[in-house]
Amino acid sequence: MGLGPGSIVLLAIVALLIFGPKKLPELGKAAGKTLREFKNATSGLVDDDGDKEKDKKSKKTDEQ
């Protein structure tokens, strides 16, 4: 059920027809920026969870 090369080409042509050649680079930049921000935000959440686990482990070892 993946996208084959023909499907990707068809999607590119439809996007070109809908948005036009001048708007596509702007949309690509916006999409890239959005994905980058999302990745940074989610990695921050994962890092926060990891820090909490480390704090719990260090408290347990300090109590013993």
CHARMM internal coordinates of N, CA and C (Angstrom, degrees):
IC EDIT
DIST 1 N 1 CA 1.4522
DIST 1 CA 1 C 1.5284
ANGL 1 N 1 CA 1 C 110.98
DIST 1 C 2 N 1.3040
ANGL 1 CA 1 C 2 N 118.51
DIHE 1 N 1 CA 1 C 2 N 14.41
DIST 2 N 2 CA 1.4592
ANGL 1 C 2 N 2 CA 121.11
DIHE 1 CA 1 C 2 N 2 CA 179.11
DIST 2 CA 2 C 1.5167
ANGL 2 N 2 CA 2 C 112.09
DIHE 1 C 2 N 2 CA 2 C -76.85
DIST 2 C 3 N 1.3003
ANGL 2 CA 2 C 3 N 114.93
DIHE 2 N 2 CA 2 C 3 N 172.79
DIST 3 N 3 CA 1.4568
ANGL 2 C 3 N 3 CA 120.50
DIHE 2 CA 2 C 3 N 3 CA 177.58
DIST 3 CA 3 C 1.5235
ANGL 3 N 3 CA 3 C 109.31
DIHE 2 C 3 N 3 CA 3 C -85.75
DIST 3 C 4 N 1.3059
ANGL 3 CA 3 C 4 N 115.35
DIHE 3 N 3 CA 3 C 4 N 123.64
DIST 4 N 4 CA 1.4548
ANGL 3 C 4 N 4 CA 119.92
DIHE 3 CA 3 C 4 N 4 CA 176.51
DIST 4 CA 4 C 1.5134
ANGL 4 N 4 CA 4 C 110.20
DIHE 3 C 4 N 4 CA 4 C -87.33
DIST 4 C 5 N 1.3149
ANGL 4 CA 4 C 5 N 117.40
DIHE 4 N 4 CA 4 C 5 N 175.05
DIST 5 N 5 CA 1.4621
ANGL 4 C 5 N 5 CA 120.61
DIHE 4 CA 4 C 5 N 5 CA -179.47
DIST 5 CA 5 C 1.5317
ANGL 5 N 5 CA 5 C 112.58
DIHE 4 C 5 N 5 CA 5 C -61.08
DIST 5 C 6 N 1.3227
ANGL 5 CA 5 C 6 N 116.43
DIHE 5 N 5 CA 5 C 6 N -36.64
DIST 6 N 6 CA 1.4687
ANGL 5 C 6 N 6 CA 119.74
DIHE 5 CA 5 C 6 N 6 CA 179.11
DIST 6 CA 6 C 1.5218
ANGL 6 N 6 CA 6 C 111.93
DIHE 5 C 6 N 6 CA 6 C -64.95
DIST 6 C 7 N 1.3235
ANGL 6 CA 6 C 7 N 116.34
DIHE 6 N 6 CA 6 C 7 N -39.62
DIST 7 N 7 CA 1.4647
ANGL 6 C 7 N 7 CA 120.50
DIHE 6 CA 6 C 7 N 7 CA 179.17
DIST 7 CA 7 C 1.5232
ANGL 7 N 7 CA 7 C 111.36
DIHE 6 C 7 N 7 CA 7 C -65.77
DIST 7 C 8 N 1.3201
ANGL 7 CA 7 C 8 N 115.96
DIHE 7 N 7 CA 7 C 8 N -40.17
DIST 8 N 8 CA 1.4605
ANGL 7 C 8 N 8 CA 120.19
DIHE 7 CA 7 C 8 N 8 CA -179.55
DIST 8 CA 8 C 1.5306
ANGL 8 N 8 CA 8 C 110.34
DIHE 7 C 8 N 8 CA 8 C -65.24
DIST 8 C 9 N 1.3073
ANGL 8 CA 8 C 9 N 116.60
DIHE 8 N 8 CA 8 C 9 N -41.79
DIST 9 N 9 CA 1.4679
ANGL 8 C 9 N 9 CA 120.85
DIHE 8 CA 8 C 9 N 9 CA 178.45
DIST 9 CA 9 C 1.5265
ANGL 9 N 9 CA 9 C 109.86
DIHE 8 C 9 N 9 CA 9 C -63.64
DIST 9 C 10 N 1.3270
ANGL 9 CA 9 C 10 N 116.76
DIHE 9 N 9 CA 9 C 10 N -43.41
DIST 10 N 10 CA 1.4573
ANGL 9 C 10 N 10 CA 120.81
DIHE 9 CA 9 C 10 N 10 CA 178.96
DIST 10 CA 10 C 1.5253
ANGL 10 N 10 CA 10 C 111.23
DIHE 9 C 10 N 10 CA 10 C -61.87
DIST 10 C 11 N 1.3230
ANGL 10 CA 10 C 11 N 117.30
DIHE 10 N 10 CA 10 C 11 N -43.28
DIST 11 N 11 CA 1.4649
ANGL 10 C 11 N 11 CA 120.84
DIHE 10 CA 10 C 11 N 11 CA 177.57
DIST 11 CA 11 C 1.5270
ANGL 11 N 11 CA 11 C 111.37
DIHE 10 C 11 N 11 CA 11 C -62.81
DIST 11 C 12 N 1.3252
ANGL 11 CA 11 C 12 N 117.18
DIHE 11 N 11 CA 11 C 12 N -39.77
DIST 12 N 12 CA 1.4658
ANGL 11 C 12 N 12 CA 120.99
DIHE 11 CA 11 C 12 N 12 CA 179.09
DIST 12 CA 12 C 1.5265
ANGL 12 N 12 CA 12 C 110.88
DIHE 11 C 12 N 12 CA 12 C -64.37
DIST 12 C 13 N 1.3248
ANGL 12 CA 12 C 13 N 116.62
DIHE 12 N 12 CA 12 C 13 N -40.92
DIST 13 N 13 CA 1.4668
ANGL 12 C 13 N 13 CA 120.06
DIHE 12 CA 12 C 13 N 13 CA 179.30
DIST 13 CA 13 C 1.5207
ANGL 13 N 13 CA 13 C 110.86
DIHE 12 C 13 N 13 CA 13 C -66.20
DIST 13 C 14 N 1.3277
ANGL 13 CA 13 C 14 N 116.65
DIHE 13 N 13 CA 13 C 14 N -43.02
DIST 14 N 14 CA 1.4693
ANGL 13 C 14 N 14 CA 120.43
DIHE 13 CA 13 C 14 N 14 CA 178.86
DIST 14 CA 14 C 1.5328
ANGL 14 N 14 CA 14 C 110.08
DIHE 13 C 14 N 14 CA 14 C -63.05
DIST 14 C 15 N 1.3266
ANGL 14 CA 14 C 15 N 117.53
DIHE 14 N 14 CA 14 C 15 N -43.72
DIST 15 N 15 CA 1.4646
ANGL 14 C 15 N 15 CA 120.54
DIHE 14 CA 14 C 15 N 15 CA 178.65
DIST 15 CA 15 C 1.5217
ANGL 15 N 15 CA 15 C 110.69
DIHE 14 C 15 N 15 CA 15 C -62.17
DIST 15 C 16 N 1.3141
ANGL 15 CA 15 C 16 N 117.28
DIHE 15 N 15 CA 15 C 16 N -40.17
DIST 16 N 16 CA 1.4675
ANGL 15 C 16 N 16 CA 121.42
DIHE 15 CA 15 C 16 N 16 CA 178.72
DIST 16 CA 16 C 1.5235
ANGL 16 N 16 CA 16 C 110.49
DIHE 15 C 16 N 16 CA 16 C -63.56
DIST 16 C 17 N 1.3179
ANGL 16 CA 16 C 17 N 116.80
DIHE 16 N 16 CA 16 C 17 N -41.89
DIST 17 N 17 CA 1.4705
ANGL 16 C 17 N 17 CA 120.33
DIHE 16 CA 16 C 17 N 17 CA 179.14
DIST 17 CA 17 C 1.5262
ANGL 17 N 17 CA 17 C 112.03
DIHE 16 C 17 N 17 CA 17 C -67.74
DIST 17 C 18 N 1.3167
ANGL 17 CA 17 C 18 N 117.10
DIHE 17 N 17 CA 17 C 18 N -38.82
DIST 18 N 18 CA 1.4719
ANGL 17 C 18 N 18 CA 120.42
DIHE 17 CA 17 C 18 N 18 CA -177.28
DIST 18 CA 18 C 1.5265
ANGL 18 N 18 CA 18 C 111.29
DIHE 17 C 18 N 18 CA 18 C -73.96
DIST 18 C 19 N 1.3302
ANGL 18 CA 18 C 19 N 117.30
DIHE 18 N 18 CA 18 C 19 N -50.07
DIST 19 N 19 CA 1.4578
ANGL 18 C 19 N 19 CA 120.46
DIHE 18 CA 18 C 19 N 19 CA -172.17
DIST 19 CA 19 C 1.5245
ANGL 19 N 19 CA 19 C 113.99
DIHE 18 C 19 N 19 CA 19 C -94.95
DIST 19 C 20 N 1.2924
ANGL 19 CA 19 C 20 N 118.22
DIHE 19 N 19 CA 19 C 20 N -23.66
DIST 20 N 20 CA 1.4543
ANGL 19 C 20 N 20 CA 120.97
DIHE 19 CA 19 C 20 N 20 CA -178.67
DIST 20 CA 20 C 1.5149
ANGL 20 N 20 CA 20 C 111.64
DIHE 19 C 20 N 20 CA 20 C 86.13
DIST 20 C 21 N 1.3309
ANGL 20 CA 20 C 21 N 116.40
DIHE 20 N 20 CA 20 C 21 N 158.52
DIST 21 N 21 CA 1.4661
ANGL 20 C 21 N 21 CA 120.32
DIHE 20 CA 20 C 21 N 21 CA -175.60
DIST 21 CA 21 C 1.5310
ANGL 21 N 21 CA 21 C 113.92
DIHE 20 C 21 N 21 CA 21 C -69.55
DIST 21 C 22 N 1.3140
ANGL 21 CA 21 C 22 N 118.48
DIHE 21 N 21 CA 21 C 22 N -24.00
DIST 22 N 22 CA 1.4685
ANGL 21 C 22 N 22 CA 119.79
DIHE 21 CA 21 C 22 N 22 CA -179.08
DIST 22 CA 22 C 1.5230
ANGL 22 N 22 CA 22 C 112.15
DIHE 21 C 22 N 22 CA 22 C -79.25
DIST 22 C 23 N 1.3145
ANGL 22 CA 22 C 23 N 116.91
DIHE 22 N 22 CA 22 C 23 N -28.99
DIST 23 N 23 CA 1.4605
ANGL 22 C 23 N 23 CA 120.93
DIHE 22 CA 22 C 23 N 23 CA -175.24
DIST 23 CA 23 C 1.5270
ANGL 23 N 23 CA 23 C 112.91
DIHE 22 C 23 N 23 CA 23 C -87.28
DIST 23 C 24 N 1.3332
ANGL 23 CA 23 C 24 N 118.26
DIHE 23 N 23 CA 23 C 24 N -23.99
DIST 24 N 24 CA 1.4650
ANGL 23 C 24 N 24 CA 121.11
DIHE 23 CA 23 C 24 N 24 CA -175.79
DIST 24 CA 24 C 1.5329
ANGL 24 N 24 CA 24 C 113.96
DIHE 23 C 24 N 24 CA 24 C -60.79
DIST 24 C 25 N 1.3316
ANGL 24 CA 24 C 25 N 120.86
DIHE 24 N 24 CA 24 C 25 N -44.14
DIST 25 N 25 CA 1.4659
ANGL 24 C 25 N 25 CA 118.59
DIHE 24 CA 24 C 25 N 25 CA 178.04
DIST 25 CA 25 C 1.5310
ANGL 25 N 25 CA 25 C 113.03
DIHE 24 C 25 N 25 CA 25 C -61.83
DIST 25 C 26 N 1.3296
ANGL 25 CA 25 C 26 N 116.98
DIHE 25 N 25 CA 25 C 26 N -36.51
DIST 26 N 26 CA 1.4577
ANGL 25 C 26 N 26 CA 120.57
DIHE 25 CA 25 C 26 N 26 CA 177.67
DIST 26 CA 26 C 1.5220
ANGL 26 N 26 CA 26 C 110.69
DIHE 25 C 26 N 26 CA 26 C -65.11
DIST 26 C 27 N 1.3283
ANGL 26 CA 26 C 27 N 116.47
DIHE 26 N 26 CA 26 C 27 N -41.82
DIST 27 N 27 CA 1.4619
ANGL 26 C 27 N 27 CA 120.43
DIHE 26 CA 26 C 27 N 27 CA 178.62
DIST 27 CA 27 C 1.5232
ANGL 27 N 27 CA 27 C 110.98
DIHE 26 C 27 N 27 CA 27 C -65.36
DIST 27 C 28 N 1.3192
ANGL 27 CA 27 C 28 N 117.21
DIHE 27 N 27 CA 27 C 28 N -38.61
DIST 28 N 28 CA 1.4655
ANGL 27 C 28 N 28 CA 121.31
DIHE 27 CA 27 C 28 N 28 CA 177.36
DIST 28 CA 28 C 1.5167
ANGL 28 N 28 CA 28 C 112.02
DIHE 27 C 28 N 28 CA 28 C -63.23
DIST 28 C 29 N 1.3296
ANGL 28 CA 28 C 29 N 116.26
DIHE 28 N 28 CA 28 C 29 N -43.23
DIST 29 N 29 CA 1.4652
ANGL 28 C 29 N 29 CA 119.87
DIHE 28 CA 28 C 29 N 29 CA 177.81
DIST 29 CA 29 C 1.5176
ANGL 29 N 29 CA 29 C 111.34
DIHE 28 C 29 N 29 CA 29 C -63.42
DIST 29 C 30 N 1.3247
ANGL 29 CA 29 C 30 N 116.23
DIHE 29 N 29 CA 29 C 30 N -42.96
DIST 30 N 30 CA 1.4639
ANGL 29 C 30 N 30 CA 120.37
DIHE 29 CA 29 C 30 N 30 CA 179.96
DIST 30 CA 30 C 1.5286
ANGL 30 N 30 CA 30 C 110.77
DIHE 29 C 30 N 30 CA 30 C -64.29
DIST 30 C 31 N 1.3270
ANGL 30 CA 30 C 31 N 116.65
DIHE 30 N 30 CA 30 C 31 N -41.82
DIST 31 N 31 CA 1.4657
ANGL 30 C 31 N 31 CA 120.31
DIHE 30 CA 30 C 31 N 31 CA 179.27
DIST 31 CA 31 C 1.5303
ANGL 31 N 31 CA 31 C 110.45
DIHE 30 C 31 N 31 CA 31 C -64.81
DIST 31 C 32 N 1.3188
ANGL 31 CA 31 C 32 N 117.36
DIHE 31 N 31 CA 31 C 32 N -42.48
DIST 32 N 32 CA 1.4558
ANGL 31 C 32 N 32 CA 120.95
DIHE 31 CA 31 C 32 N 32 CA 178.44
DIST 32 CA 32 C 1.5146
ANGL 32 N 32 CA 32 C 112.64
DIHE 31 C 32 N 32 CA 32 C -63.30
DIST 32 C 33 N 1.3236
ANGL 32 CA 32 C 33 N 115.93
DIHE 32 N 32 CA 32 C 33 N -42.00
DIST 33 N 33 CA 1.4605
ANGL 32 C 33 N 33 CA 120.18
DIHE 32 CA 32 C 33 N 33 CA 178.76
DIST 33 CA 33 C 1.5251
ANGL 33 N 33 CA 33 C 110.98
DIHE 32 C 33 N 33 CA 33 C -64.73
DIST 33 C 34 N 1.3163
ANGL 33 CA 33 C 34 N 116.43
DIHE 33 N 33 CA 33 C 34 N -41.12
DIST 34 N 34 CA 1.4593
ANGL 33 C 34 N 34 CA 121.16
DIHE 33 CA 33 C 34 N 34 CA 179.07
DIST 34 CA 34 C 1.5214
ANGL 34 N 34 CA 34 C 110.72
DIHE 33 C 34 N 34 CA 34 C -63.61
DIST 34 C 35 N 1.3228
ANGL 34 CA 34 C 35 N 117.22
DIHE 34 N 34 CA 34 C 35 N -45.14
DIST 35 N 35 CA 1.4643
ANGL 34 C 35 N 35 CA 120.51
DIHE 34 CA 34 C 35 N 35 CA 179.01
DIST 35 CA 35 C 1.5303
ANGL 35 N 35 CA 35 C 111.52
DIHE 34 C 35 N 35 CA 35 C -63.82
DIST 35 C 36 N 1.3241
ANGL 35 CA 35 C 36 N 116.84
DIHE 35 N 35 CA 35 C 36 N -39.60
DIST 36 N 36 CA 1.4589
ANGL 35 C 36 N 36 CA 120.62
DIHE 35 CA 35 C 36 N 36 CA 178.98
DIST 36 CA 36 C 1.5293
ANGL 36 N 36 CA 36 C 111.18
DIHE 35 C 36 N 36 CA 36 C -63.16
DIST 36 C 37 N 1.3495
ANGL 36 CA 36 C 37 N 116.17
DIHE 36 N 36 CA 36 C 37 N -44.04
DIST 37 N 37 CA 1.4567
ANGL 36 C 37 N 37 CA 120.12
DIHE 36 CA 36 C 37 N 37 CA 178.97
DIST 37 CA 37 C 1.5218
ANGL 37 N 37 CA 37 C 111.26
DIHE 36 C 37 N 37 CA 37 C -64.91
DIST 37 C 38 N 1.3288
ANGL 37 CA 37 C 38 N 116.42
DIHE 37 N 37 CA 37 C 38 N -40.07
DIST 38 N 38 CA 1.4628
ANGL 37 C 38 N 38 CA 120.48
DIHE 37 CA 37 C 38 N 38 CA 178.65
DIST 38 CA 38 C 1.5160
ANGL 38 N 38 CA 38 C 110.75
DIHE 37 C 38 N 38 CA 38 C -63.76
DIST 38 C 39 N 1.3305
ANGL 38 CA 38 C 39 N 116.55
DIHE 38 N 38 CA 38 C 39 N -42.63
DIST 39 N 39 CA 1.4573
ANGL 38 C 39 N 39 CA 121.11
DIHE 38 CA 38 C 39 N 39 CA 179.54
DIST 39 CA 39 C 1.5271
ANGL 39 N 39 CA 39 C 110.60
DIHE 38 C 39 N 39 CA 39 C -62.91
DIST 39 C 40 N 1.3290
ANGL 39 CA 39 C 40 N 116.87
DIHE 39 N 39 CA 39 C 40 N -43.70
DIST 40 N 40 CA 1.4606
ANGL 39 C 40 N 40 CA 120.40
DIHE 39 CA 39 C 40 N 40 CA 178.88
DIST 40 CA 40 C 1.5240
ANGL 40 N 40 CA 40 C 111.32
DIHE 39 C 40 N 40 CA 40 C -63.79
DIST 40 C 41 N 1.3288
ANGL 40 CA 40 C 41 N 116.91
DIHE 40 N 40 CA 40 C 41 N -40.26
DIST 41 N 41 CA 1.4585
ANGL 40 C 41 N 41 CA 120.41
DIHE 40 CA 40 C 41 N 41 CA -179.31
DIST 41 CA 41 C 1.5248
ANGL 41 N 41 CA 41 C 110.72
DIHE 40 C 41 N 41 CA 41 C -67.35
DIST 41 C 42 N 1.3280
ANGL 41 CA 41 C 42 N 117.45
DIHE 41 N 41 CA 41 C 42 N -43.11
DIST 42 N 42 CA 1.4618
ANGL 41 C 42 N 42 CA 119.28
DIHE 41 CA 41 C 42 N 42 CA -178.94
DIST 42 CA 42 C 1.5145
ANGL 42 N 42 CA 42 C 111.04
DIHE 41 C 42 N 42 CA 42 C -71.09
DIST 42 C 43 N 1.3119
ANGL 42 CA 42 C 43 N 118.73
DIHE 42 N 42 CA 42 C 43 N -35.38
DIST 43 N 43 CA 1.4668
ANGL 42 C 43 N 43 CA 119.46
DIHE 42 CA 42 C 43 N 43 CA 177.54
DIST 43 CA 43 C 1.5257
ANGL 43 N 43 CA 43 C 109.59
DIHE 42 C 43 N 43 CA 43 C -68.29
DIST 43 C 44 N 1.3148
ANGL 43 CA 43 C 44 N 117.74
DIHE 43 N 43 CA 43 C 44 N -31.03
DIST 44 N 44 CA 1.4573
ANGL 43 C 44 N 44 CA 120.93
DIHE 43 CA 43 C 44 N 44 CA 174.97
DIST 44 CA 44 C 1.5111
ANGL 44 N 44 CA 44 C 111.56
DIHE 43 C 44 N 44 CA 44 C -65.41
DIST 44 C 45 N 1.3250
ANGL 44 CA 44 C 45 N 116.80
DIHE 44 N 44 CA 44 C 45 N -38.35
DIST 45 N 45 CA 1.4614
ANGL 44 C 45 N 45 CA 120.36
DIHE 44 CA 44 C 45 N 45 CA 177.59
DIST 45 CA 45 C 1.5181
ANGL 45 N 45 CA 45 C 111.25
DIHE 44 C 45 N 45 CA 45 C -66.79
DIST 45 C 46 N 1.3141
ANGL 45 CA 45 C 46 N 116.40
DIHE 45 N 45 CA 45 C 46 N -40.92
DIST 46 N 46 CA 1.4589
ANGL 45 C 46 N 46 CA 120.52
DIHE 45 CA 45 C 46 N 46 CA 179.43
DIST 46 CA 46 C 1.5252
ANGL 46 N 46 CA 46 C 109.28
DIHE 45 C 46 N 46 CA 46 C -65.93
DIST 46 C 47 N 1.3140
ANGL 46 CA 46 C 47 N 117.83
DIHE 46 N 46 CA 46 C 47 N -41.17
DIST 47 N 47 CA 1.4613
ANGL 46 C 47 N 47 CA 121.46
DIHE 46 CA 46 C 47 N 47 CA 178.22
DIST 47 CA 47 C 1.5234
ANGL 47 N 47 CA 47 C 110.85
DIHE 46 C 47 N 47 CA 47 C -63.18
DIST 47 C 48 N 1.3278
ANGL 47 CA 47 C 48 N 117.72
DIHE 47 N 47 CA 47 C 48 N -39.71
DIST 48 N 48 CA 1.4622
ANGL 47 C 48 N 48 CA 121.15
DIHE 47 CA 47 C 48 N 48 CA 178.48
DIST 48 CA 48 C 1.5196
ANGL 48 N 48 CA 48 C 110.94
DIHE 47 C 48 N 48 CA 48 C -63.24
DIST 48 C 49 N 1.3316
ANGL 48 CA 48 C 49 N 117.74
DIHE 48 N 48 CA 48 C 49 N -40.76
DIST 49 N 49 CA 1.4573
ANGL 48 C 49 N 49 CA 121.31
DIHE 48 CA 48 C 49 N 49 CA 177.95
DIST 49 CA 49 C 1.5175
ANGL 49 N 49 CA 49 C 110.70
DIHE 48 C 49 N 49 CA 49 C -64.32
DIST 49 C 50 N 1.3067
ANGL 49 CA 49 C 50 N 116.97
DIHE 49 N 49 CA 49 C 50 N -40.54
DIST 50 N 50 CA 1.4572
ANGL 49 C 50 N 50 CA 121.31
DIHE 49 CA 49 C 50 N 50 CA 178.74
DIST 50 CA 50 C 1.5203
ANGL 50 N 50 CA 50 C 111.56
DIHE 49 C 50 N 50 CA 50 C -65.01
DIST 50 C 51 N 1.3285
ANGL 50 CA 50 C 51 N 117.14
DIHE 50 N 50 CA 50 C 51 N -37.39
DIST 51 N 51 CA 1.4581
ANGL 50 C 51 N 51 CA 120.83
DIHE 50 CA 50 C 51 N 51 CA 177.88
DIST 51 CA 51 C 1.5166
ANGL 51 N 51 CA 51 C 110.90
DIHE 50 C 51 N 51 CA 51 C -66.49
DIST 51 C 52 N 1.3256
ANGL 51 CA 51 C 52 N 117.52
DIHE 51 N 51 CA 51 C 52 N -38.17
DIST 52 N 52 CA 1.4605
ANGL 51 C 52 N 52 CA 120.99
DIHE 51 CA 51 C 52 N 52 CA 178.75
DIST 52 CA 52 C 1.5186
ANGL 52 N 52 CA 52 C 110.86
DIHE 51 C 52 N 52 CA 52 C -64.10
DIST 52 C 53 N 1.3244
ANGL 52 CA 52 C 53 N 116.66
DIHE 52 N 52 CA 52 C 53 N -41.09
DIST 53 N 53 CA 1.4625
ANGL 52 C 53 N 53 CA 120.96
DIHE 52 CA 52 C 53 N 53 CA 178.78
DIST 53 CA 53 C 1.5298
ANGL 53 N 53 CA 53 C 110.25
DIHE 52 C 53 N 53 CA 53 C -64.09
DIST 53 C 54 N 1.3244
ANGL 53 CA 53 C 54 N 117.14
DIHE 53 N 53 CA 53 C 54 N -41.61
DIST 54 N 54 CA 1.4654
ANGL 53 C 54 N 54 CA 120.81
DIHE 53 CA 53 C 54 N 54 CA 178.75
DIST 54 CA 54 C 1.5188
ANGL 54 N 54 CA 54 C 110.69
DIHE 53 C 54 N 54 CA 54 C -63.65
DIST 54 C 55 N 1.3483
ANGL 54 CA 54 C 55 N 117.01
DIHE 54 N 54 CA 54 C 55 N -40.53
DIST 55 N 55 CA 1.4541
ANGL 54 C 55 N 55 CA 120.89
DIHE 54 CA 54 C 55 N 55 CA 178.63
DIST 55 CA 55 C 1.5172
ANGL 55 N 55 CA 55 C 111.15
DIHE 54 C 55 N 55 CA 55 C -62.98
DIST 55 C 56 N 1.3343
ANGL 55 CA 55 C 56 N 117.85
DIHE 55 N 55 CA 55 C 56 N -42.01
DIST 56 N 56 CA 1.4643
ANGL 55 C 56 N 56 CA 121.39
DIHE 55 CA 55 C 56 N 56 CA 179.30
DIST 56 CA 56 C 1.5168
ANGL 56 N 56 CA 56 C 110.60
DIHE 55 C 56 N 56 CA 56 C -63.00
DIST 56 C 57 N 1.3318
ANGL 56 CA 56 C 57 N 117.00
DIHE 56 N 56 CA 56 C 57 N -42.62
DIST 57 N 57 CA 1.4615
ANGL 56 C 57 N 57 CA 120.95
DIHE 56 CA 56 C 57 N 57 CA -179.05
DIST 57 CA 57 C 1.5222
ANGL 57 N 57 CA 57 C 110.49
DIHE 56 C 57 N 57 CA 57 C -66.61
DIST 57 C 58 N 1.3207
ANGL 57 CA 57 C 58 N 117.41
DIHE 57 N 57 CA 57 C 58 N -40.20
DIST 58 N 58 CA 1.4654
ANGL 57 C 58 N 58 CA 119.72
DIHE 57 CA 57 C 58 N 58 CA -178.97
DIST 58 CA 58 C 1.5131
ANGL 58 N 58 CA 58 C 111.06
DIHE 57 C 58 N 58 CA 58 C -69.29
DIST 58 C 59 N 1.3335
ANGL 58 CA 58 C 59 N 117.99
DIHE 58 N 58 CA 58 C 59 N -33.93
DIST 59 N 59 CA 1.4689
ANGL 58 C 59 N 59 CA 120.88
DIHE 58 CA 58 C 59 N 59 CA 177.76
DIST 59 CA 59 C 1.5173
ANGL 59 N 59 CA 59 C 110.07
DIHE 58 C 59 N 59 CA 59 C -67.19
DIST 59 C 60 N 1.3393
ANGL 59 CA 59 C 60 N 118.05
DIHE 59 N 59 CA 59 C 60 N -39.33
DIST 60 N 60 CA 1.4435
ANGL 59 C 60 N 60 CA 121.90
DIHE 59 CA 59 C 60 N 60 CA 179.45
DIST 60 CA 60 C 1.5240
ANGL 60 N 60 CA 60 C 110.63
DIHE 59 C 60 N 60 CA 60 C -64.26
DIST 60 C 61 N 1.3193
ANGL 60 CA 60 C 61 N 117.91
DIHE 60 N 60 CA 60 C 61 N -41.69
DIST 61 N 61 CA 1.4522
ANGL 60 C 61 N 61 CA 120.82
DIHE 60 CA 60 C 61 N 61 CA -179.22
DIST 61 CA 61 C 1.5272
ANGL 61 N 61 CA 61 C 110.57
DIHE 60 C 61 N 61 CA 61 C -72.04
DIST 61 C 62 N 1.3349
ANGL 61 CA 61 C 62 N 118.29
DIHE 61 N 61 CA 61 C 62 N -31.09
DIST 62 N 62 CA 1.4502
ANGL 61 C 62 N 62 CA 121.16
DIHE 61 CA 61 C 62 N 62 CA 178.01
DIST 62 CA 62 C 1.5305
ANGL 62 N 62 CA 62 C 111.12
DIHE 61 C 62 N 62 CA 62 C -69.64
DIST 62 C 63 N 1.3322
ANGL 62 CA 62 C 63 N 116.89
DIHE 62 N 62 CA 62 C 63 N -33.86
DIST 63 N 63 CA 1.4648
ANGL 62 C 63 N 63 CA 121.18
DIHE 62 CA 62 C 63 N 63 CA -178.66
DIST 63 CA 63 C 1.5098
ANGL 63 N 63 CA 63 C 111.06
DIHE 62 C 63 N 63 CA 63 C -72.10
DIST 63 C 64 N 1.3089
ANGL 63 CA 63 C 64 N 118.75
DIHE 63 N 63 CA 63 C 64 N -26.99
DIST 64 N 64 CA 1.4711
ANGL 63 C 64 N 64 CA 121.02
DIHE 63 CA 63 C 64 N 64 CA -176.00
DIST 64 CA 64 C 1.4653
ANGL 64 N 64 CA 64 C 110.82
DIHE 63 C 64 N 64 CA 64 C -82.68
END
COOR INIT
IC SEED 1 N 1 CA 1 C
IC BUILD
